[in-house]
């Protein structure tokens, strides 16, 4: 991680604020804390502004968390936070555990730990009920020097391991509440080094335990959470081959001459590939963009005995002599993944510069000369982070590969309906299925193009909608003869007496072009009718990316009620007055 | 040194350099609160590559005192 000094942070922040004026998205961050965290402001401001977010802050009184959350009229609730950060440092939470560990008897230590955990549990469960949005819980940093010296490490009961146990229990608490997540302060401290992470002077002067670099690490983590919550995810990693995936130049060094394997320098590339394989297993789409002959690249991928990654791991391979900006544009089109969801990695500054200049939305990573650092660069990127993991993630590459097969198959047909009817498509529509909630939340967070309102719900919010009798959550799963695409769309309908409101309606872009939207909308409208609702309201909220659906409701027979300059459109649909969308006949639908 | 100090002052407290004088203090500089005070100290430490003691931090009550403490500190580093 690169660090910035405070003056530069302040200067850059002032500049960014001047430049960006009104284009920033406001993020309200509330700190419920028992120590001084205000020094983090300049770094949060800088990191957030860099990504287009304008942070606003609220800080609770010191050690006054319960008063803040129990009082409905508190400044905390008036602030209406997007993020609530529960920042408690152990030395304030428990002097016993911190300073009097050795003299305190085991029973008292245990009851002290139970007290702390139940306190956090109370706060988190209370806030979860209040629906304050996302809650980030700092865990506790293990002490710089253990109370019993080297003996301390010898038993689970001693100080360092007691803190570790406390942190494990804290994780259990947060796991139970979908809106609560851990910020691993102890990990970040270890990453930076305890010596650097703490600054005792500020602790004694102003009750602030952390040094400047540590605050920057923490601020970076807040940003990662925010990006996930706002659906700003990178989905696809595109890699160069020569001196990136393998050492050496395939065209010059040949199949036997490239470096990959168990000994240096090949071992560095092996570890780099292992890191990439880890991303693959997390559901990140991989691609190759290399200036080579395609036959040579395929031979290395599938025949070289030391390769970790093989052709089956890549959804797309572009090995040719076209410029890389053109190739990456084509990759984006063929996979139907936006340029702002791509990351491109290359060792060659010329290629990096070209892509950076021509395709500014693509995140580029310039690899340094030393290949032993490659794996850490990938592991530490953080741009692929997500807060959910579903079975679809593991199969994503297969799905994208099937998509390429579909495209080839499609080229044999001149009539689209003929083509679609040969696909043997099955739609499985489910209503309020709790098992689908991780995937629905993920779709809410990831889907940009076919998304009418772009509301970014978390898994916790989806779960509570599923339980809510006045809300229906629909999901649609698509299968065809090429494979199972999993859940590709979702809709959320809220009921208010005789009125239904389509709160969200979205479909993954890889499922488009088959008329699913018609079948799915029709199915939702039929379900709404079953509920006895007389009319339906729906909305279109314009974003930078959902232009393709701006006329969706107009075209499906809904009547426009309000139009705020194309930015916000409100519709009404009445079965008795308006024509009902037809579901295509080639679907086999089950509900 | 004084020029650099004034630059930092103006960046941290968002005041014009011409408005800074020996008597500038939390009483007459609007943005000079405890948080900004810490920011000033950090900026000085980073810029001059020094580390203040807690006593020095607390004594920095106005521009003149900061100048004195900083001068002493810089002399000290030179000797070493």
Interface residues (C-beta under 8 A of the other chain):
Chain A: X5 X6 X7 X10 X11 X38 X39 X41 X42 X201 X202 X204 X205 X206 X208 X212
Chain B: X8 X11 X12 X34 X35 X38 X39 X42 X43 X46 X47 X52 X53 X54 X57 X58
